[in-house]
Structures are given as structure tokens and as C-alpha cells.
Amino acid sequence: MRISLTRAGGVTGLTMAATLDTATLPAEEARSLESLVTGLDWSALQERSAPPPGARDLFEYELSVELAPGRREQVSLSEPRLPAAARPLIDALMARATPRA
């Protein structure tokens, strides 16, 4: 499973990104990430994707997951509407994120 996250926005505007392939991770870490991904309700995430009107300096996340060849999920989320169910995955990916120029 290939998982990508990009976080943009915030006061400084620094973009952070992480891309992981669970096939290259230690087994326990891979299982943990895969469990976080498969536990998400992707339809519900799509419904909560838009930032609130007039919002500024918010973190915006682009999350993309290749579940299997030809099967991909992608969603855009913003900080105030980030569902609690997505937070553990976002946090795990942000722990590995690096600045993007």
C-alpha cells in the first residue's frame, strides 16, 4: 500500500510531505498504518473536505492511498474539519514528513 500526504498552509505556508510504501516498512509499522487506512470511511471524508468559508491560515491536507493496483482513494481535508478518525493516520504520516520546496 502506498500512502502520500501533503500538508500546506498555516501561518508560515511551509509545505510538508510524506510518501510511504508499507511493503518497505517493518511488519508491525506496516500493519499499523494499513489498519489506520482501512479503518477510514472514505465517503464520509469526502463529505467533510471543504474548509469553512472565510477560513485563513489553516492547514490543508492532501491524502492519497493506493490500496491495490488500480484502486486509489484521495481526499482533501482542512484542519478545522479534520475528522477524529483521520487524525491518527495524519499524525503518523506527519511524523515522517519533510519540508517540500
ABEGO torsion letter per residue (X at the ends): XBBBBBBBEEAAGBBBBBBBBAAABBAAAAAAAAAAAAABBAAAAAAAABBBBGBBGBBBBBBBBBABBGBBBBBBBBAAABBAAAAAAAAAAAAABBBBX
